[in-house]
């Protein structure tokens, strides 16, 4: 073992001599590097090697690289990179390879290697890392997408990206996200070719076929996708991607025709088609007066309602009525200084709610909104005690919040909102101590909402000296309730530990737990967002 360590240290001598010779490091600093590197090397040659030892060694070498970069800038010396930086980068790459070979299942290690290559390595190195990672983790769609995007963005290779997407679809033939990103990639590639064509036309050259420039490759992806995934929402997602590009009118018309022909039994289709009327051509902001603009908006909303009316005739279902009510409610919440528009929106909402109720198809949660807009118990046909609890919320009577009758409401949405309001009221009237006391008294009283926990986290962070142990307790309790599907909660917990009051060394354990407990698509979302954070594309905790 000693011979191997000694050889590795001797291999460093040329680069260290260069560092000293050109004045980037002093003789004392070089000796310190040798001493530290020797200790780190010995740790990697013990009988039982820890992953943390590899990570510590890698981080040390990266710190040396960063210091060299700063010293170069300081003394304005930019030569001999092949003799100085390249051997260090090669050594770090080797350490990553050894670590990922030993701990193949640690996706975070692979991500760290990718992040390093993006900053210090070559574009070809990134491809090799992704290739090795995908050989071990072909079951993770998010990794295929990241690899393909890297080929397109880092290496400018649409062919390699296309090849990766096609391979991904062999493993995940019905994955919506893979198809969406593949579709987007083909349109991005087409857009780039069209831009190149403009330059070539100036030089009187023409190298691209009209079919490719019109987006036919993207159309092929679309047809394959909808042949396997027959869902209105998925078709709409592809249409939304297509609308980003200004050369896709024919493709958009094709998708719209498919939607209206094959998916009229889905309320999502009617909802989408209705809302498109808001953006239909009209006078809009060009009208000179507020009343004129309000009149135009009202006409657009009426056209939307005409589509919804067709929808409820064709689909007299709760989801269809829910879409209609949600639209009317959203429009009512929009601010306007024109009273006639306000009145029209309120009248429209109440009428639609009444009709949905008469059909016994009004979603339970909307009765609260109905009461809040001026109707009474006897018009709803509800049990008095249910309506009184709903009205209790909509009236915002905080003085009654402590009533356990309301907090234990069998209507989950009402009960959860009551707890949130009670916590807010406790903080506004009694400060932090009262809010914490309220939180502790209600935390085991289900049902609980995510907002109940995040509000307490926010209250803690408003304190002059927030207690990290309290924040951890709130996150842990929230994760007991939502940890299997809420990837955002796990990420916020990790960001909290990276913040002012946290301990970054805890992040690895939290990440491991998240990967273990999250289920379904939430794993992919978490993986993607965590990678963005690791590579500096996602901000830290506030």
C-alpha positions in Angstrom: 0.0 0.0 0.0 2.8 2.4 0.9 4.5 1.9 -2.4 1.3 2.7 -4.3 0.7 5.9 -2.2 4.3 6.9 -2.7 4.1 6.5 -6.4 0.9 8.6 -6.6 2.6 11.4 -4.7 5.7 11.2 -6.9 3.4 11.5 -9.9 2.3 14.9 -8.6 5.8 16.3 -8.3 6.0 17.9 -11.9 2.8 19.9 -11.4 3.8 21.0 -7.9 7.3 22.1 -9.2 5.6 24.2 -11.9 3.3 25.8 -9.3 6.3 26.9 -7.2 8.4 27.8 -10.2 5.8 30.2 -11.8 5.0 31.8 -8.4 1.5 30.5 -7.9 2.3 28.6 -4.7 5.1 29.0 -2.2 7.5 26.2 -1.2 5.7 25.9 2.2 2.3 25.6 0.5 3.6 22.9 -1.8 4.8 20.9 1.2 1.4 21.3 2.8 -0.3 20.0 -0.4 2.0 16.9 -0.4 1.3 16.3 3.3 -2.5 16.6 2.9 -2.5 14.6 -0.4 -0.5 11.8 1.3 -3.0 11.5 4.2 -5.9 11.5 1.7 -4.3 8.8 -0.4 -3.7 6.5 2.6 -7.4 6.7 3.5 -8.3 5.4 0.0 -6.1 2.4 0.5 -7.5 1.1 3.7 -9.2 -2.3 3.9 -12.6 -0.6 4.4 -12.9 2.5 2.3 -15.6 5.1 3.0 -17.4 7.0 0.3 -16.8 10.1 2.4 -13.1 9.7 2.0 -13.4 9.8 -1.8 -15.6 12.9 -1.6 -13.2 14.6 0.8 -10.3 13.9 -1.6 -12.2 15.2 -4.6 -13.3 18.3 -2.8 -9.7 19.0 -1.7 -8.5 18.7 -5.3 -11.3 21.0 -6.5 -10.3 23.5 -3.8 -6.7 23.4 -5.1 -8.0 24.1 -8.6 -10.1 27.0 -7.4 -7.1 28.5 -5.6 -4.9 28.2 -8.6 -7.6 30.0 -10.7 -7.7 32.9 -8.1 -3.9 33.1 -8.0 -3.6 33.2 -11.8 -6.1 36.0 -11.9 -4.2 37.9 -9.2 -0.8 37.7 -10.8 -2.1 37.7 -14.4 -0.4 34.5 -15.3 -2.2 32.3 -17.8 0.4 29.8 -19.1 1.3 26.1 -18.5 -2.2 24.9 -18.0 -1.4 21.5 -19.5 1.4 21.0 -16.9 -0.6 22.4 -13.9 -4.4 22.1 -14.2 -4.7 19.2 -16.6 -3.1 16.6 -14.2 -5.3 17.7 -11.4 -8.5 17.5 -13.5 -7.4 14.0 -14.7 -6.8 13.0 -11.1 -10.2 14.2 -10.0 -11.9 12.4 -12.9 -10.1 9.2 -11.9 -11.3 9.6 -8.3 -14.9 10.1 -9.5 -14.6 7.0 -11.7 -13.3 4.9 -8.8 -16.1 6.2 -6.6 -18.9 5.6 -9.0 -17.6 2.2 -9.8 -17.7 1.3 -6.2 -21.0 3.0 -5.3 -22.9 2.6 -8.6 -26.3 3.3 -7.1 -25.4 6.7 -5.7 -27.0 8.9 -8.4 -25.7 12.0 -6.5 -22.1 10.9 -7.1 -22.8 10.7 -10.8 -24.4 14.1 -10.8 -21.4 15.6 -9.0 -19.1 14.1 -11.6 -21.3 15.7 -14.4 -21.2 19.0 -12.6 -17.4 18.9 -12.3 -17.1 18.0 -16.0 -19.3 21.0 -17.0 -17.0 23.4 -15.1 -13.6 21.9 -15.5 -13.7 19.0 -17.9 -14.3 18.6 -21.6 -17.5 18.2 -23.5 -16.6 14.7 -24.5 -16.0 13.8 -20.8 -19.6 14.8 -20.0 -20.9 12.4 -22.7 -18.8 9.5 -21.3 -20.0 10.1 -17.7 -23.6 10.1 -18.9 -23.0 7.0 -20.9 -21.6 5.1 -17.9 -24.4 6.4 -15.7 -27.1 5.3 -18.1 -25.6 1.9 -18.3 -26.2 1.5 -14.6 -29.4 3.5 -14.3 -31.4 3.0 -17.5 -34.6 2.8 -15.4 -34.6 6.6 -14.6 -36.2 8.7 -17.4 -34.9 12.0 -15.9 -31.3 10.8 -16.5 -31.9 10.1 -20.2 -33.5 13.5 -20.6 -30.6 15.2 -18.9 -28.1 13.3 -21.0 -29.9 14.2 -24.2 -30.2 17.9 -23.2 -26.5 17.9 -22.5 -25.7 16.6 -25.9 -27.8 19.4 -27.5 -26.7 22.2 -25.3 -23.1 21.4 -24.3 -22.0 19.6 -27.5 -24.4 21.1 -30.0 -25.2 17.6 -31.3 -28.8 17.0 -32.2 -27.9 13.6 -33.6 -26.5 12.4 -30.3 -29.5 13.9 -28.5 -31.9 12.2 -30.9 -30.1 8.9 -30.4 -30.4 9.2 -26.6 -34.1 10.0 -26.8 -34.8 7.0 -29.0 -32.9 4.7 -26.6 -34.8 6.2 -23.7 -38.1 5.4 -25.4 -37.0 1.7 -25.8 -36.7 1.6 -22.0 -39.7 3.9 -21.3 -42.1 3.6 -24.3 -45.0 5.4 -22.5 -43.2 8.1 -20.6 -44.8 11.5 -21.2 -41.8 13.6 -20.1 -39.4 11.8 -22.5 -41.8 12.4 -25.4 -42.3 16.0 -24.4 -38.6 16.8 -24.3 -37.9 14.8 -27.4 -40.6 16.8 -29.2 -39.1 20.0 -27.9 -35.6 19.0 -29.0 -36.7 18.4 -32.6 -38.4 21.8 -32.7 -35.3 23.5 -31.2 -33.2 21.7 -33.8 -35.5 22.8 -36.6 -35.4 26.4 -35.3 -31.6 26.4 -35.4 -31.6 25.0 -38.9 -34.0 27.7 -40.1 -31.7 30.4 -38.6 -28.7 28.8 -40.4 -30.7 28.8 -43.6 -31.2 32.5 -43.4 -27.4 33.0 -43.2 -26.8 30.6 -46.1 -29.4 32.3 -48.3 -27.4 35.5 -47.9 -24.5 33.5 -49.3 -26.8 32.0 -52.0 -26.5 28.5 -50.6 -29.2 26.0 -49.8 -28.4 22.8 -47.9 -31.6 21.9 -46.0 -34.7 20.1 -47.3 -38.1 21.9 -46.9 -39.5 19.0 -45.0 -36.9 19.2 -42.2 -37.2 22.9 -42.0 -41.0 22.7 -41.6 -40.7 20.5 -38.6 -41.5 17.1 -40.1 -39.2 15.3 -37.6 -41.1 16.8 -34.7 -44.3 15.7 -36.4 -43.0 12.1 -36.5 -42.2 12.3 -32.8 -45.7 13.7 -32.1 -47.5 10.9 -34.1 -45.5 8.2 -32.3 -46.2 9.8 -28.9 -50.0 10.1 -29.2 -50.1 6.6 -30.7 -48.9 5.3 -27.4 -50.2 7.9 -24.9 -53.8 8.6 -25.6 -54.6 11.4 -23.1 -56.0 14.9 -23.8 -53.7 16.5 -21.3 -50.6 15.0 -22.9 -51.7 16.1 -26.4 -52.3 19.6 -25.1 -48.8 19.6 -23.5 -47.3 18.9 -26.9 -49.4 21.7 -28.5 -48.2 24.1 -25.9 -44.6 23.2 -26.7 -45.3 23.7 -30.4 -46.8 27.2 -29.9 -43.5 28.4 -28.6 -42.1 28.2 -32.1 -43.3 30.6 -34.8 -42.9 28.2 -37.7 -45.2 25.4 -36.4 -48.7 26.6 -37.6 -49.3 23.5 -39.7 -48.2 21.3 -36.8 -50.4 23.2 -34.3 -53.4 22.8 -36.7 -52.7 19.1 -36.9 -52.6 18.7 -33.1 -55.7 20.8 -32.6 -57.6 18.7 -35.1 -56.5 15.5 -33.3 -57.6 17.0 -30.0 -61.1 18.0 -31.3 -61.6 14.7 -33.2 -60.3 12.2 -30.7 -60.6 13.6 -27.2 -64.1 15.2 -26.9 -65.0 12.8 -24.1 -62.4 14.4 -21.8 -63.3 17.6 -19.9 -59.7 18.7 -20.2 -60.2 19.2 -24.0 -63.3 21.4 -23.5 -61.5 23.4 -20.8 -58.5 24.0 -23.1 -60.6 24.9 -26.1 -62.8 27.3 -24.1 -59.8 29.2 -22.6 -58.3 29.6 -26.1 -61.2 32.0 -26.8 -59.6 34.5 -24.4 -56.7 34.9 -26.8 -58.7 35.1 -29.9 -58.1 38.1 -32.1 -59.9 41.3 -31.0 -59.5 44.9 -30.1 -58.1 44.2 -26.7 -55.8 46.9 -25.2 -56.1 49.1 -28.3 -59.5 50.3 -27.1 -59.2 53.8 -25.6 -61.4 53.6 -22.5 -61.6 51.2 -19.5 -65.2 50.5 -20.3 -64.4 49.7 -23.9 -61.7 47.2 -22.8 -64.0 45.7 -20.1 -66.7 45.2 -22.8 -64.1 43.5 -25.0 -63.0 41.2 -22.1 -66.7 40.4 -21.4 -67.2 39.4 -25.0 -64.2 37.1 -24.9 -65.4 35.5 -21.6 -68.9 35.0 -23.1 -67.2 33.1 -26.0 -65.4 31.0 -23.5 -68.7 30.2 -21.8 -70.3 29.2 -25.1 -67.6 26.5 -25.4 -68.2 25.4 -21.8 -71.9 25.2 -22.6 -71.2 22.9 -25.4 -69.0 20.9 -23.1 -71.6 20.4 -20.4 -74.1 19.4 -23.0 -71.8 16.8 -24.3 -70.3 15.8 -20.9 -72.7 16.3 -18.0 -70.1 15.2 -15.5 -68.6 16.6 -12.3 -65.1 17.2 -13.9 -66.8 19.1 -16.8 -68.8 21.3 -14.4 -65.7 21.8 -12.2 -63.8 23.2 -15.2 -66.7 25.6 -15.9 -67.0 26.8 -12.3 -63.2 27.1 -11.9 -63.1 29.3 -15.0 -65.9 31.6 -13.7 -64.3 31.8 -10.3 -60.9 32.6 -11.7 -62.3 35.4 -13.8 -64.2 36.8 -10.8 -61.0 37.1 -8.8 -59.4 39.2 -11.5 -59.3 42.9 -10.6 -61.3 45.4 -12.5 -62.5 49.0 -11.8 -65.5 48.5 -14.1 -68.5 47.6 -11.9 -70.5 46.2 -14.8 -67.8 43.6 -15.5 -67.6 42.7 -11.8 -71.4 42.2 -11.6 -71.5 40.2 -14.8 -68.8 37.9 -13.5 -70.5 37.4 -10.2 -73.8 36.7 -11.9 -72.2 34.2 -14.3 -70.5 32.4 -11.4 -73.6 32.1 -9.3 -75.7 30.9 -12.2 -73.2 28.2 -13.2 -72.8 27.0 -9.6 -76.6 26.8 -9.2 -76.9 24.8 -12.4 -74.1 22.4 -11.3 -75.8 22.0 -7.9 -79.1 21.3 -9.5 -77.5 18.5 -11.5 -75.9 17.2 -8.2 -72.5 17.7 -9.9 -71.0 20.7 -8.0 -67.8 19.8 -6.3 -68.0 20.0 -2.5 -65.2 22.5 -2.1 -67.0 25.0 -4.3 -69.9 25.3 -1.8 -67.6 27.4 0.3 -67.1 29.9 -2.5 -70.8 29.9 -3.1 -71.6 30.9 0.4 -68.8 33.5 0.3 -70.6 35.1 -2.7 -73.8 35.9 -0.9 -76.0 32.8 -1.0 -77.8 31.2 2.0 -78.1 27.8 3.5 -81.7 27.2 2.2 -80.7 27.9 -1.4 -77.9 25.3 -1.2 -79.8 22.4 0.1 -77.0 21.5 2.5 -77.0 20.3 6.1 -77.0 23.4 8.3 -73.9 22.4 10.4 -71.8 21.9 7.2 -72.7 25.3 5.9 -72.1 27.0 9.2 -68.6 25.7 9.2 -68.0 26.8 5.7 -69.4 30.2 6.4 -67.2 30.3 9.5 -64.2 30.3 7.2 -65.4 32.7 4.6 -66.4 35.3 7.1 -62.9 35.1 8.6 -64.1 35.2 12.2 -60.8 34.6 13.9 -62.3 35.1 17.3 -64.0 31.8 16.9 -61.0 29.9 15.6 -60.3 28.1 18.9 -63.6 26.3 18.6 -62.7 22.6 18.4 -65.9 22.0 16.6 -64.5 23.8 13.6 -61.0 22.4 13.9 -62.4 18.9 13.9 -64.7 19.5 10.9 -65.3 16.3 9.0 -64.9 18.3 5.8 -61.2 18.0 5.2 -60.7 21.1 3.2 -62.5 23.2 5.8 -60.6 21.6 8.7 -57.2 22.2 7.1 -57.9 25.8 6.2 -59.1 26.4 9.8 -55.8 25.2 11.2 -53.9 27.5 8.9 -56.0 30.5 9.8 -55.8 29.7 13.5 -51.9 29.5 13.3 -51.9 32.9 11.4 -54.2 34.4 14.0 -52.1 33.1 16.9 -48.9 34.6 15.5 -50.6 38.0 14.7 -52.1 38.3 18.2 -49.6 36.5 20.4 -46.4 36.4 18.6 -44.0 33.5 18.1 -44.7 31.7 21.5 -48.4 31.6 20.9 -48.0 30.4 17.3 -45.6 27.6 18.4 -48.0 26.6 21.2 -50.9 26.5 18.7 -48.8 24.5 16.2 -47.8 21.9 18.9 -51.4 21.5 20.0 -52.7 20.9 16.4 -49.9 19.0 14.8 -51.3 15.6 15.6 -54.9 16.6 14.7 -55.4 15.4 11.2 -56.1 16.2 8.4 -53.2 18.6 8.0 -52.1 20.6 5.0 -48.6 21.3 3.8 -49.3 25.1 4.2 -49.8 24.5 8.0 -46.2 23.3 8.3 -44.7 25.8 5.9 -46.3 28.7 7.7 -44.8 27.6 10.9 -41.4 27.3 9.2 -41.9 30.8 7.9 -42.7 32.1 11.4 -39.6 30.4 12.8 -37.4 32.0 10.1 -38.9 35.5 10.9 -37.3 35.3 14.3 -34.1 37.2 15.0 -32.3 34.0 15.8 -34.2 31.1 14.2 -33.6 27.7 15.8 -32.4 25.1 13.3 -33.6 22.2 15.5 -37.1 23.6 15.4 -37.0 24.0 11.7 -35.8 20.4 11.3 -38.6 19.3 13.6 -41.2 21.1 11.4 -39.8 19.6 8.2 -39.7 16.1 9.7 -43.3 16.3 10.8 -44.3 17.6 7.4 -42.5 14.8 5.6 -44.3 12.3 7.8 -47.5 13.5 6.1 -46.3 14.4 2.5 -42.9 12.7 2.1 -44.0 10.1 -0.4 -45.0 12.5 -3.1 -43.9 16.1 -2.3 -40.5 16.4 -3.9 -40.5 20.2 -3.3 -40.6 19.7 0.5 -37.5 17.5 0.4 -35.7 20.0 -1.7 -36.6 22.9 0.6 -35.3 20.8 3.6 -32.0 20.3 1.8 -31.8 24.0 0.9 -32.5 24.9 4.5 -29.5 22.8 5.6 -27.4 24.7 3.0 -28.5 28.0 4.5 -27.2 30.2 7.2 -28.3 28.2 10.1 -28.0 24.7 8.7 -25.4 22.0 8.5 -24.5 21.1 4.8 -23.2 17.7 5.8 -26.7 16.6 6.6 -27.8 17.1 2.9 -26.5 13.8 1.8 -28.6 11.9 4.3 -31.7 13.9 3.4 -31.1 13.3 -0.3 -30.8 9.5 0.4 -34.0 9.5 2.4 -35.9 11.4 -0.3 -34.8 8.9 -3.0 -36.0 6.1 -0.8 -39.4 7.5 0.2 -40.6 9.5 -2.9 -42.7 7.6 -5.3 -43.6 7.8 -9.0 -42.9 10.9 -11.0 -42.0 12.8 -7.9 -38.7 11.0 -7.9 -37.9 12.3 -11.4 -38.9 15.8 -10.5 -36.7 15.7 -7.3 -33.8 14.3 -9.2 -33.9 17.0 -11.9 -34.4 19.9 -9.5 -31.7 18.7 -7.1 -29.3 18.5 -10.1 -30.1 22.1 -11.0 -29.3 23.1 -7.4 -26.0 21.2 -7.4 -25.0 22.8 -10.7 -25.9 26.3 -9.5 -29.1 26.7 -11.5 -31.4 26.7 -8.5 -31.1 29.3 -5.7 -30.7 28.4 -2.1 -33.0 28.7 0.9 -34.3 32.1 1.7 
